[in-house]
Amino acid sequence: MTQGKLAEDEIRRLNIALEAANREQEAFRYSVSHDLRAPLRHILGYVDILQTAAGQTLDETSRRHLQTIAQSATQMGQMLDALLELSRMGRAEMRSESVSLAALVKDVRRELRSESKGREIDWQIGDLPEVQGDSLMLRQAIVNLLSNAMKYTRPRPKAKIEIGAKNGGRETILFVRDNGVGFDMNYAGKLFGVFQQFHPSSEFEGAGIGLANVRRIILRHGGRTWAEGKVDGGATFYFSIPNSPEAPT
């Protein structure tokens, strides 16, 4: 068999595998969007009927149980939304362009302003460079990291959130540091996993997808993600973006 024939067979095999993977992804998205949502709609619908029709005759414990069921179903819906977003980030077409991290951070802070209402937050923003990447994806990564920092500094009378960057030679490293509740470094390897939550959901809301989405976005850029922290001693989250060949090192 000639080299050309071997190459054609390999390309055909890869195309078949890619088509199969795309069909599986489409089936997954359909299941999340339709099949998994239907039971949740039924649960919420019947809870609403019970609360309306029998709410006055139920005792306090029963009403509390219904409320818990409704909250759990709503949370599941949010988790499904997050899974779809994670899937979308994994298949969205990427554009490579010059992206100002400083402009992205400024824009994201403006978007999150309503979440900081009534809170004292000391923002410390360093010099942030430009990188090569997809601006929409990198913006989402920064939204997730800053939202994360704001959420876990909520118990602090005065939150401190620092955003900075450094040139690591072949890559640019951005970090988000906070003085929040932190985490146990023994679990650092699991932080960027799907549905990983290390604090009670009653205290800190979320679907456990945000950091997984950050990792998915940064991996698509050829970069890395990692974190450092200490229980009740704050946390620092990092991601790196490879420098373009012509960028100074």
Secondary structure, 3 states (H helix, E strand, C coil): CCHHHHHHHHHHHHHHHHHHHHHHHHHHHHHHHHHCHHHHHHHHHHHHHHHHHHCCCCCHHHHHHHHHHHHHHHHHHHHHHHHHHHHHHHHCCCCCEEEEHHHHHHHHHHHCHHHHCCCCEEEEECCCCEEEECHHHHHHHHHHHHHHHHHHCCCCCCEEEEEEEEECCCEEEEEEEECCCCCCHHHHHHCCCCCCCCCCCCCCCCCCCHHHHHHHHHHHCCCCEEEEECCCCCEEEEEEEECCCCCCC
